[in-house]
Amino acid sequence: MNVRLAGDTLLLAEYEPAVDPDVNARVVALAAAVRRRGVAGVRDVVPGYSSVGVHFDPLRTNLGALERALRADAKNLDRADTFLPPRTVEIPVSYGGADGPDLDDVARFAGCTSREVIDLHSSITYRVYMLGFVPGFAYLGRVPAAIAAPRHRVPRERVAPGSVGIAGQQTGVYPIETPGGWQIIGRTSSVMFDAAREPASLVAPGDAVRFVPA
């Protein structure tokens, strides 16, 4: 693990730059350990694919102590009890039609039927690697290679909330209406993000997600 400053208010702990479930499991566990410490001045702890960003107030934070705590927590991750079983969240999806306007295009890309795309997409248990782009947008992986269709060259100006998309090896659900270039194959009624809810996001990094055809 490499630790470095990324600006004057962010300490970044970086593992091997890879989309890998084992690397991401360490990231999620490290982020949780740092949060539990409650270090003075730490504003937020954000896990990514292979890094943990620790946002801090430079006027209230002992940077040297924060870095030592980060390294100590990373070292303690070697304990087997650090890694908890993932929570599984099922998300119902209405595939195709007006809810999934790109389903047939993904089928043509894969050289199969739309029904087979649905079966493939819903056959996998996906890992939530990180949240980003907009609040509550979970990057999930990995989709079966046959249906790993690329993003649209020109993004849509509006993608409806609940839209389920594919972009390469990733899949995800748009939590709000936003522009987007992912291949939209379905839509869910699940509310992915609600600021009035605790927690606001339906899923968190480290969770497991299963899509269930509605």
URJO-V721175 format. One record per pair of residues at least 12 apart in sequence whose C-alpha atoms are under 7 Angstrom apart, sorted by the first residue. I is the first residue (numbers start at 1). J is the second residue. D is the distance in Angstrom with one decimal. If there is no record, write none. Layout:
BEGIN
i=I j=J d=D
i=I j=J d=D
END
This chain:
BEGIN
i=1 j=13 d=6.5
i=1 j=14 d=5.5
i=1 j=15 d=4.9
i=2 j=14 d=5.1
i=2 j=15 d=6.6
i=9 j=55 d=5.7
i=9 j=56 d=5.2
i=9 j=57 d=6.2
i=9 j=58 d=6.1
i=10 j=53 d=6.5
i=10 j=54 d=5.6
i=10 j=55 d=4.6
i=10 j=56 d=6.1
i=11 j=53 d=5.9
i=11 j=54 d=5.1
i=11 j=55 d=6.5
i=12 j=51 d=6.8
i=12 j=52 d=5.8
i=12 j=53 d=4.7
i=12 j=54 d=6.2
i=13 j=51 d=5.4
i=13 j=52 d=5.1
i=13 j=53 d=6.5
i=14 j=50 d=6.2
i=14 j=51 d=4.4
i=14 j=52 d=6.6
i=15 j=50 d=5.4
i=15 j=51 d=5.9
i=16 j=50 d=6.5
i=17 j=50 d=5.7
i=18 j=50 d=6.4
i=19 j=49 d=6.1
i=23 j=50 d=6.1
i=24 j=49 d=5.7
i=24 j=50 d=5.6
i=24 j=129 d=6.5
i=25 j=206 d=6.6
i=27 j=47 d=6.1
i=27 j=50 d=6.2
i=27 j=51 d=6.0
i=27 j=52 d=6.2
i=28 j=47 d=5.9
i=28 j=205 d=6.5
i=28 j=206 d=6.3
i=29 j=82 d=6.7
i=29 j=83 d=6.5
i=30 j=73 d=6.5
i=30 j=74 d=6.0
i=31 j=45 d=6.1
i=31 j=46 d=6.8
i=31 j=47 d=6.0
i=31 j=52 d=6.3
i=33 j=73 d=6.3
i=34 j=70 d=6.7
i=40 j=60 d=6.7
i=40 j=61 d=6.1
i=41 j=56 d=5.4
i=41 j=57 d=5.0
i=41 j=60 d=4.9
i=41 j=61 d=4.8
i=42 j=54 d=7.0
i=42 j=55 d=5.9
i=42 j=56 d=4.2
i=42 j=57 d=6.3
i=43 j=55 d=5.4
i=43 j=56 d=5.1
i=43 j=57 d=6.8
i=47 j=130 d=6.5
i=48 j=129 d=6.9
i=48 j=130 d=5.2
i=49 j=129 d=5.6
i=49 j=130 d=6.0
i=86 j=206 d=6.1
i=86 j=207 d=5.0
i=86 j=208 d=5.9
i=87 j=207 d=5.0
i=87 j=208 d=5.9
i=88 j=207 d=6.0
i=88 j=208 d=4.5
i=88 j=209 d=5.6
i=89 j=208 d=6.2
i=89 j=209 d=4.9
i=89 j=210 d=6.3
i=90 j=209 d=5.8
i=90 j=210 d=4.8
i=90 j=211 d=5.9
i=90 j=212 d=6.7
i=91 j=188 d=6.9
i=91 j=190 d=6.6
i=91 j=210 d=6.2
i=91 j=211 d=4.9
i=91 j=212 d=5.9
i=92 j=188 d=5.7
i=92 j=211 d=5.8
i=92 j=212 d=4.6
i=92 j=213 d=5.8
i=92 j=214 d=5.3
i=93 j=186 d=6.0
i=93 j=187 d=5.4
i=93 j=188 d=4.6
i=93 j=211 d=6.4
i=93 j=212 d=5.9
i=93 j=213 d=5.0
i=93 j=214 d=5.1
i=94 j=186 d=5.3
i=94 j=187 d=5.3
i=94 j=188 d=6.2
i=94 j=213 d=6.1
i=94 j=214 d=5.1
i=95 j=185 d=5.8
i=95 j=186 d=4.0
i=95 j=187 d=6.5
i=95 j=213 d=6.9
i=96 j=185 d=5.7
i=96 j=186 d=5.5
i=99 j=186 d=4.9
i=99 j=187 d=5.2
i=100 j=184 d=5.2
i=100 j=185 d=3.8
i=100 j=186 d=3.9
i=100 j=187 d=6.6
i=101 j=184 d=6.1
i=101 j=185 d=6.2
i=102 j=183 d=5.6
i=102 j=184 d=5.1
i=102 j=185 d=5.3
i=103 j=184 d=6.7
i=103 j=185 d=4.4
i=106 j=147 d=6.4
i=106 j=149 d=6.2
i=109 j=149 d=6.6
i=110 j=146 d=5.3
i=110 j=147 d=5.4
i=117 j=147 d=6.8
i=120 j=144 d=6.7
i=121 j=143 d=6.6
i=122 j=210 d=6.7
i=122 j=211 d=5.0
i=122 j=212 d=6.1
i=124 j=210 d=6.8
i=125 j=208 d=6.3
i=125 j=209 d=5.7
i=125 j=210 d=5.1
i=126 j=140 d=5.7
i=126 j=141 d=5.3
i=126 j=142 d=6.4
i=126 j=208 d=5.5
i=126 j=209 d=5.0
i=126 j=210 d=6.4
i=127 j=140 d=5.4
i=127 j=141 d=5.6
i=127 j=206 d=6.4
i=127 j=207 d=6.0
i=127 j=208 d=4.8
i=127 j=209 d=6.4
i=128 j=140 d=4.8
i=128 j=204 d=6.6
i=128 j=205 d=4.9
i=128 j=206 d=5.3
i=128 j=207 d=5.3
i=128 j=208 d=6.1
i=129 j=205 d=5.3
i=129 j=206 d=6.3
i=130 j=205 d=5.0
i=131 j=205 d=6.8
i=135 j=193 d=6.8
i=136 j=175 d=6.0
i=136 j=192 d=6.0
i=136 j=193 d=5.1
i=136 j=201 d=5.0
i=137 j=172 d=7.0
i=137 j=173 d=6.4
i=137 j=174 d=6.0
i=137 j=175 d=5.9
i=138 j=172 d=5.8
i=138 j=173 d=6.8
i=139 j=170 d=6.5
i=139 j=171 d=6.4
i=139 j=172 d=5.5
i=140 j=170 d=5.5
i=140 j=171 d=5.2
i=140 j=172 d=5.7
i=141 j=169 d=6.3
i=141 j=170 d=4.9
i=141 j=171 d=6.2
i=142 j=169 d=5.2
i=142 j=170 d=5.5
i=143 j=169 d=5.2
i=143 j=170 d=6.0
i=143 j=171 d=6.6
i=145 j=169 d=7.0
i=148 j=166 d=6.9
i=148 j=167 d=6.6
i=148 j=168 d=4.4
i=148 j=169 d=5.1
i=149 j=166 d=6.6
i=149 j=167 d=6.0
i=149 j=168 d=5.1
i=150 j=167 d=5.2
i=150 j=168 d=4.8
i=151 j=167 d=5.0
i=151 j=168 d=6.9
i=151 j=181 d=5.4
i=151 j=182 d=4.9
i=151 j=183 d=6.2
i=152 j=181 d=5.0
i=152 j=182 d=6.2
i=152 j=183 d=6.8
i=154 j=181 d=6.7
i=155 j=179 d=6.7
i=155 j=180 d=5.1
i=155 j=181 d=3.9
i=156 j=179 d=5.6
i=156 j=180 d=5.4
i=156 j=181 d=5.9
i=157 j=179 d=4.5
i=157 j=180 d=6.8
i=158 j=177 d=6.2
i=158 j=178 d=5.2
i=158 j=179 d=4.6
i=158 j=180 d=6.8
i=159 j=177 d=5.4
i=159 j=178 d=5.4
i=159 j=179 d=5.7
i=159 j=180 d=6.1
i=160 j=176 d=6.8
i=160 j=177 d=4.8
i=161 j=174 d=5.3
i=161 j=175 d=5.1
i=161 j=176 d=4.3
i=161 j=177 d=4.8
i=162 j=174 d=5.3
i=162 j=175 d=5.7
i=162 j=187 d=5.2
i=162 j=188 d=4.9
i=162 j=189 d=6.3
i=162 j=190 d=6.8
i=163 j=184 d=6.4
i=163 j=186 d=5.9
i=163 j=187 d=4.2
i=163 j=188 d=6.4
i=164 j=184 d=5.6
i=164 j=185 d=6.0
i=164 j=186 d=5.1
i=164 j=187 d=5.2
i=165 j=182 d=5.3
i=165 j=183 d=5.0
i=165 j=184 d=4.2
i=165 j=185 d=5.8
i=166 j=182 d=5.5
i=166 j=183 d=5.0
i=166 j=184 d=6.6
i=167 j=182 d=5.2
i=167 j=183 d=6.4
i=175 j=191 d=6.9
i=175 j=192 d=5.0
i=175 j=193 d=5.8
END
